[in-house]
Amino acid sequence: MQISRTALEEREEAGLAPFAMRNSRSRGRLYPEDEHDYRTAYQRDRDRIIHTTAFRRLEYKTQVFVYSEGDHYRNRLTHSIEVAQIGRTLARALGCNEDLIEAICLAHDLGHPPFGHTGETTLNSLMTECGGYDHQKQTYRIITELERRYPEHPGLNLTYEVREGVVKHDTSYDVVDARDYCPEERGTLECQLSNLADEIAYNTSDLDDGLRAGILQAKAVGELAIARRVFASLGLDASADLNDELIRHRFIRRLVGIEVSDALGATSAGLERQNVKDLEDLRNLPENVAGYSAEIAEENGELKDFLYRNFYRHYRVARMASKADRIVRRLFDAFVTEPDQLPTATQERIASQPGGLHRVVCDYIAGMTDRFAVLEYKRLFDPEERV
């Protein structure tokens, strides 16, 4: 038996919550195209994202640690997969569209440059007079313009709801600019839940990586309110040794579970409190309904502050950031000063690209992985390196 797209859409009508987004009610694509026989629109969007060059490059793009620090730390690709996994769990439990949230989660970091937030800050500084640089806007440019896989149109031609999910991705590290996507409307619940999935993933994984690297002290972590909550739920004393690998794994698993469970409970309560009966009710709310309980939100705030002070500003991370800043700046200056050093195909974009040379150079560097940026740096400045 083969299940058709129509049958899948009928399952959505019958099985999803009334406020969930359905394929059959999508606002469509920028360029009209025929529907698929056995894949829904959001399934096709997810598949298109996975097959992009930008998605594959995430494997060697920094989350916190550059690739040369070791094989066991998260990178942008593993982070995106973790976000999608958490997102699907949230969507499934609330009766939302799993394919839509997975597509949004897998796409959300496509625009990150090499070397994580340091690379973004440096590029933004270098592009101050030319419109700046923001990884979220770059993600949108990738899916609508820079990825060229179809002769009929630029970009991936994703559905409105996936593009909206990218544009309205709202976390501590993202700046929302939804001017072309009904900014007065709330994003779909799938969009809102992807924000939570991202926060849950990076808070818990950064804590895990920081402990693994020996940068975060187990005793200091154990003093956090959220850590005490986790230890209590595991029946462990607050002095349990998080340097022990198995204890750390149990701790992080339970922390993810607590965060997800709280988000589900708080979001369900919010939907009920706001009397959300359908998608229109959801979109008309004055603010997002997906979130945490007040107690967990406060404890998450303490965790974020702790990570910022003790992990992101640690001298080892600062040294990596300083090296990354120098690499990006020198690459940018070299290509802007002598555009002939750019690959031929990249040079050909200069005349037709709004922003001209500077935007093309910015796009070229932003698309690099960490290791390719290091290699380009050697090619340009090491006389013994083959070009």
Residue pairs with C-beta under 8 A, 6 or more apart in sequence:
2 38
3 38
4 37
4 38
5 35
5 36
5 37
5 38
5 39
5 40
8 23
8 38
8 40
9 22
9 23
9 24
9 40
12 20
12 22
12 23
12 24
12 40
12 97
13 22
13 24
15 95
16 22
16 95
16 96
16 97
17 94
17 95
17 96
18 277
18 278
18 279
19 189
19 271
19 276
19 277
19 278
19 279
19 281
19 282
20 94
20 95
20 96
20 97
20 188
20 189
20 190
20 279
21 96
21 97
21 100
21 161
21 188
21 189
21 190
21 279
22 97
23 40
23 41
23 42
23 97
23 99
25 279
26 41
26 42
26 159
26 160
26 161
27 159
27 160
27 161
28 159
28 160
29 41
29 157
29 158
29 159
29 160
30 144
30 153
30 155
30 157
31 152
31 153
31 157
33 157
35 41
36 43
36 44
39 47
40 99
41 159
42 97
42 99
42 100
42 103
42 159
42 161
42 162
43 99
45 99
45 100
45 103
45 156
45 158
45 159
45 162
46 99
46 102
46 103
46 106
48 149
48 156
48 158
49 55
49 103
49 106
49 107
49 110
49 143
49 156
49 158
50 106
51 149
52 110
52 142
52 147
52 149
52 156
53 147
53 367
54 110
54 111
54 142
54 146
54 147
54 367
55 77
55 80
55 106
55 110
56 77
57 367
57 368
57 369
58 75
58 76
58 77
58 80
58 109
58 110
58 112
59 75
59 76
59 77
59 369
60 67
60 75
60 369
60 370
60 371
60 372
61 75
61 76
61 77
61 112
61 113
61 114
61 115
61 116
61 369
61 370
62 75
62 76
62 114
62 115
62 116
62 118
62 119
62 324
62 370
63 73
63 74
63 75
63 76
63 78
63 79
63 116
63 202
63 205
63 206
63 209
64 73
64 74
64 116
64 206
64 209
64 210
64 311
64 312
64 317
65 73
65 74
65 209
65 213
65 317
65 320
66 115
66 320
66 324
66 370
67 75
67 369
67 370
67 371
68 370
68 371
69 213
69 320
72 212
73 209
73 212
73 213
74 82
74 205
74 206
74 209
76 109
76 112
76 116
79 109
79 201
79 202
79 205
80 105
80 106
80 108
80 109
81 106
82 201
82 205
83 105
83 106
83 108
83 194
83 197
83 198
83 201
84 101
84 102
84 105
84 106
84 197
86 105
86 196
86 197
86 200
86 201
86 256
86 260
87 101
87 102
87 104
87 105
87 190
87 193
87 194
87 197
88 98
88 101
88 102
89 260
90 96
90 101
90 193
90 196
90 197
90 260
90 263
90 264
90 267
91 97
91 98
91 100
91 101
91 190
91 193
92 98
93 264
94 189
94 193
94 264
94 267
94 268
96 189
96 190
96 193
97 190
100 161
100 162
100 165
100 188
100 190
101 165
101 190
101 191
101 193
101 194
101 197
103 158
103 162
103 165
104 162
104 165
104 166
104 169
104 190
104 191
104 194
105 194
105 197
105 198
107 139
107 143
107 158
107 162
107 165
107 166
108 139
108 165
108 166
108 169
108 194
108 198
109 135
109 139
110 138
110 139
110 142
110 143
111 134
111 135
111 136
111 137
111 138
111 139
111 140
111 141
111 142
111 366
112 119
112 120
112 135
112 138
113 119
113 120
113 123
113 133
113 135
113 138
113 328
113 365
113 366
113 367
113 368
114 324
114 328
114 365
114 366
114 368
114 369
114 370
114 372
114 373
115 122
115 320
115 321
115 324
115 325
115 327
115 328
115 370
115 373
116 324
117 173
118 320
118 321
118 324
118 325
118 328
119 324
119 328
119 365
119 366
120 133
120 134
120 135
121 325
122 324
122 325
122 328
122 329
123 133
123 328
123 332
123 362
123 365
123 366
124 132
124 133
124 134
126 133
126 328
126 329
126 332
126 362
127 133
127 358
127 359
127 362
129 358
130 355
130 358
130 359
130 362
131 355
131 359
133 362
133 366
134 175
136 166
136 167
136 169
136 174
136 175
136 176
136 177
137 177
138 366
139 166
140 163
140 166
140 167
141 363
142 155
143 155
143 156
143 158
143 162
143 163
143 166
144 154
144 155
144 156
144 158
144 163
145 154
145 155
146 154
146 155
146 363
146 367
147 154
147 155
147 156
148 154
148 155
149 156
150 157
160 181
161 188
161 190
161 191
163 181
164 178
164 181
164 187
164 188
164 191
165 187
165 188
165 190
165 191
165 194
167 176
167 177
167 178
167 180
167 181
168 176
168 178
168 181
168 187
168 191
169 176
169 191
169 194
169 195
169 198
170 176
170 195
170 288
171 195
171 198
171 199
172 199
172 304
185 283
185 284
186 192
186 282
186 283
186 284
186 285
186 287
186 288
186 289
187 288
188 279
188 282
188 283
189 267
189 282
189 289
189 290
192 288
192 289
192 290
193 263
193 267
193 290
195 288
195 290
196 263
196 267
196 290
196 291
196 292
199 300
200 256
200 259
200 260
200 263
203 259
203 300
203 303
203 304
203 307
204 252
204 255
204 256
204 259
205 252
206 307
206 311
207 216
207 221
207 252
207 255
207 303
207 307
208 248
208 252
210 216
210 307
210 310
210 311
211 218
211 221
211 242
211 243
211 248
212 248
213 316
215 310
215 311
215 314
215 316
215 317
216 310
216 311
217 310
218 241
218 242
218 243
219 239
220 306
220 310
221 227
221 242
221 306
222 228
222 231
222 238
222 239
222 240
222 242
223 238
224 299
224 302
224 303
224 306
225 298
225 299
225 302
226 255
226 258
226 296
226 299
226 300
226 302
226 303
227 238
227 251
228 238
229 258
229 299
230 251
230 254
230 255
230 258
231 237
231 238
231 240
231 251
233 254
233 258
234 240
234 250
234 251
234 254
236 247
240 247
240 251
241 247
242 248
242 251
258 296
259 292
259 296
259 300
262 292
262 293
262 296
263 290
263 291
263 292
265 293
266 291
266 292
266 293
266 296
267 289
267 290
267 291
270 289
270 290
270 291
271 282
271 289
274 281
274 285
274 289
275 281
276 282
276 285
276 289
282 289
291 297
292 300
311 317
327 373
327 374
327 377
328 365
328 373
330 377
330 380
330 381
331 365
331 373
331 376
331 377
331 380
332 361
332 362
332 365
334 341
334 380
334 381
335 341
335 342
335 361
335 364
335 365
336 357
336 358
336 361
339 347
339 350
339 357
339 361
340 347
341 380
342 360
342 361
342 364
343 364
346 360
346 364
347 360
349 360
349 363
350 356
350 357
350 360
353 359
353 360
353 363
355 362
365 373
368 376
378 385
379 385
379 386
379 387
